[in-house]
Amino acid sequence: MRTPILAGNWKLFKTVKEAKDLVESLHSIIGRIYDREVVVCPVFTSLYPVSQILDGKSIKMGAQDVYFEEKGAFTGEVAPIMLKDVGCTYVIIGHSERRKYFGETDEIVNKKTKAALEAGLIPIICVGESLEEKESDQTLNVVTVQVNGALKDLTPSLIEKTVIAYEPIWAIGTGKNDNPSSAQTTISTIRNVMASICGENSAEKVRILYGGSVKPENIDGFMKERDIDGALVGGASLTAESFARIVKYE
């Protein structure tokens, strides 16, 4: 059995006070969760104060990005060990916005994934196609290349520790979302690609999430699909009530 993950990517939102208020409200609504993992991913400046509130609670914390070096003259970057030090369990890697606005390549995603795993962080590796790629029937080719690139040179035991998030770029922040059966088809392909890399047994252990305009109204449908093990949630994770409903999917 794969433990579902409901992760909230707050992107560039929430001051420290707002972040603290949000996690306090979220915890008060959902209480202690045993059969699924709940993860919040604030901006860097809120990580430590949020970790103090979450200490001893069932909500876990992740970062939105990481650099692949442990230390050095890399102004503005944050190392994996530093994220671990402030209480992170997870880190998002290769989000489409990082790829689009900051030029991240599959090679960079691979290096960040390896560095995160080395530090004991669980990488949530994002893959997904653009609208143009979708309309030209390139979805499966795109995610195949991205998954292979992200997991290059990783052993099966390390791959088992990763999480993949399928986020069709055309659905992120647009209000449009893939339908559950279509998302299942793509995510099943991703699992098959992983099986070709690390073997079927290891691939079956990897949790694969759906992301892209996930909201309270559609989470139940996605979570009924065999290969969808949770969601990476954007805007709907910015209020406690909406994210709590997603966490409590039926």
C-alpha positions in Angstrom: 0.0 0.0 0.0 1.3 3.4 -1.0 0.5 6.1 1.6 -1.2 9.1 -0.1 0.3 12.5 0.0 -1.6 15.8 -0.2 1.0 18.6 -0.6 0.4 22.3 -0.8 2.7 24.4 -2.9 2.2 27.9 -1.6 4.4 29.4 -4.3 5.2 33.2 -3.8 2.5 33.8 -1.2 2.2 34.3 2.5 4.3 36.4 4.9 5.7 34.7 8.0 2.6 35.7 10.0 0.2 34.6 7.3 2.0 31.3 7.0 1.9 30.7 10.7 -1.8 31.5 10.8 -2.5 29.2 7.9 -0.8 26.1 9.4 -2.4 26.8 12.8 -5.8 26.9 11.2 -5.1 23.9 9.0 -4.1 21.8 12.0 -7.1 22.9 14.0 -9.4 21.6 11.2 -7.7 18.3 10.3 -6.2 17.3 13.6 -4.0 14.2 13.6 -4.0 12.3 10.3 -2.8 8.6 10.3 -3.6 7.2 6.8 -2.2 9.9 4.6 0.6 12.5 4.7 -0.1 16.2 4.6 2.7 18.5 3.5 2.9 22.3 3.3 5.6 24.0 1.2 6.0 27.7 2.3 8.6 30.2 0.9 12.1 30.0 2.3 11.6 32.8 4.8 8.7 31.0 6.5 10.2 27.5 6.8 11.7 27.8 10.3 8.8 29.6 12.0 6.3 27.2 10.4 8.5 24.2 11.5 8.2 25.5 15.1 4.4 25.4 14.9 4.3 22.0 13.3 6.7 20.4 15.8 4.9 17.3 17.2 2.0 17.6 14.7 1.2 15.3 11.8 1.6 18.0 9.1 5.0 17.8 7.4 6.9 20.6 5.7 8.6 20.9 2.4 10.5 23.5 0.5 9.7 24.7 -3.0 13.3 24.4 -4.4 16.8 23.5 -3.5 20.3 23.9 -4.9 22.5 20.9 -5.7 25.7 22.1 -3.9 26.2 21.6 -0.1 28.1 24.9 0.3 30.1 27.5 -1.6 29.9 30.8 -3.4 26.4 30.4 -4.8 24.7 33.7 -3.8 21.0 33.4 -3.2 20.8 29.6 -3.2 19.8 27.2 -0.4 21.5 23.8 0.2 19.7 20.6 1.0 21.3 20.2 4.4 20.0 23.7 5.3 16.4 22.7 4.4 16.8 19.5 6.5 18.2 21.7 9.3 15.1 23.9 9.5 12.7 20.9 9.6 11.9 20.0 6.0 11.0 16.5 5.1 10.2 17.1 1.4 11.4 19.4 -1.4 9.7 20.2 -4.7 12.1 19.8 -7.6 11.7 20.7 -11.3 8.3 22.5 -11.1 7.3 23.8 -14.5 7.6 27.4 -13.3 11.3 26.7 -12.4 11.8 25.2 -15.8 10.0 28.0 -17.6 11.2 31.1 -15.7 14.6 30.0 -14.4 15.8 27.7 -17.2 16.0 24.5 -15.2 16.8 21.5 -17.4 16.4 17.7 -16.9 20.1 17.6 -16.0 19.6 20.2 -13.3 16.5 18.4 -11.9 18.6 15.2 -11.8 21.4 17.0 -9.9 19.0 18.5 -7.4 17.2 15.2 -6.9 20.5 13.4 -6.1 21.5 16.2 -3.7 18.2 16.1 -1.9 18.3 12.3 -1.5 21.9 12.5 -0.2 20.7 15.0 2.5 17.8 12.8 3.5 15.1 14.8 1.9 12.2 13.3 -0.1 12.1 15.0 -3.6 8.8 15.7 -5.2 9.9 15.7 -8.8 7.5 17.5 -11.2 6.9 16.5 -14.8 4.3 17.6 -17.3 3.6 18.8 -20.8 2.7 22.2 -22.3 -0.6 22.9 -24.1 1.2 22.8 -27.4 2.7 19.4 -26.6 -0.6 18.1 -25.4 -2.3 19.2 -28.6 0.3 17.5 -30.7 -0.1 14.3 -28.8 3.4 14.5 -27.2 2.3 14.1 -23.6 3.6 10.6 -23.1 6.9 11.3 -24.9 7.4 14.5 -22.8 6.9 12.8 -19.4 9.0 9.8 -20.5 11.9 12.0 -21.3 11.5 14.0 -18.1 11.2 11.0 -15.8 14.3 9.3 -17.4 16.2 12.6 -17.1 15.3 13.1 -13.4 16.1 9.6 -12.3 19.3 9.1 -14.4 22.0 7.1 -12.5 19.8 6.5 -9.4 19.6 3.1 -7.9 16.3 1.4 -7.4 16.5 1.8 -3.7 16.9 5.6 -4.1 14.2 5.8 -6.7 11.8 4.2 -4.2 12.3 7.2 -2.0 11.2 9.7 -4.6 7.8 11.1 -5.3 6.7 12.1 -8.8 4.1 14.8 -9.5 2.5 14.8 -12.9 1.5 18.4 -13.5 0.2 19.2 -17.0 1.5 22.8 -17.5 -1.7 23.8 -19.3 -3.7 23.1 -16.1 -1.5 24.9 -13.6 -3.2 28.0 -12.3 -5.6 28.1 -15.2 -8.7 26.6 -13.6 -8.6 23.8 -16.2 -7.7 20.3 -15.0 -7.1 17.0 -16.6 -9.9 14.5 -16.1 -9.2 11.6 -13.7 -9.2 8.9 -16.4 -6.8 10.9 -18.6 -4.5 11.7 -15.7 -4.6 8.0 -14.7 -3.5 7.0 -18.2 -0.5 9.4 -18.1 0.4 8.4 -14.5 0.2 4.8 -15.4 2.7 5.4 -18.2 5.0 7.2 -15.8 4.9 4.2 -13.5 5.7 1.9 -16.5 8.6 4.1 -17.4 9.9 3.9 -13.9 9.5 0.1 -14.0 11.8 0.1 -17.0 14.4 2.0 -15.1 14.3 0.4 -11.7 12.1 -2.7 -12.0 8.4 -3.3 -11.4 8.7 -3.9 -7.6 10.4 -0.6 -7.0 8.2 1.3 -9.4 5.1 0.1 -7.5 6.4 1.6 -4.3 6.8 5.1 -5.8 4.0 7.6 -5.1 2.8 9.5 -8.1 0.7 12.6 -7.5 -1.5 14.7 -9.8 -1.3 18.5 -9.9 -2.9 21.2 -11.9 -6.0 23.1 -10.6 -6.7 20.6 -8.0 -9.6 21.8 -5.8 -12.1 20.5 -3.3 -14.6 19.9 -6.1 -12.5 17.4 -8.1 -10.1 15.8 -5.6 -12.4 12.8 -4.9 -12.4 11.7 -8.6 -8.6 11.8 -8.9 -8.1 9.8 -5.7 -10.3 7.0 -7.0 -7.8 6.2 -9.7 -5.4 3.2 -9.1 -2.1 5.0 -9.8 -2.9 8.4 -8.4 -1.4 8.5 -4.9 -2.2 12.1 -4.0 -2.1 15.7 -5.2 0.3 18.6 -5.4 -2.1 21.5 -4.8 -1.5 25.2 -5.7 -4.1 27.9 -5.1 -6.5 25.7 -3.2 -3.8 25.1 -0.5 -3.7 28.8 0.4 -6.8 28.7 2.6 -7.1 26.2 5.5 -10.7 25.3 4.7 -10.2 24.4 1.0 -7.0 22.5 1.6 -8.5 20.6 4.6 -11.3 19.4 2.3 -8.7 18.2 -0.2 -6.9 16.4 2.7 -10.1 14.8 3.7 -11.0 13.5 0.2 -13.5 10.7 0.1 
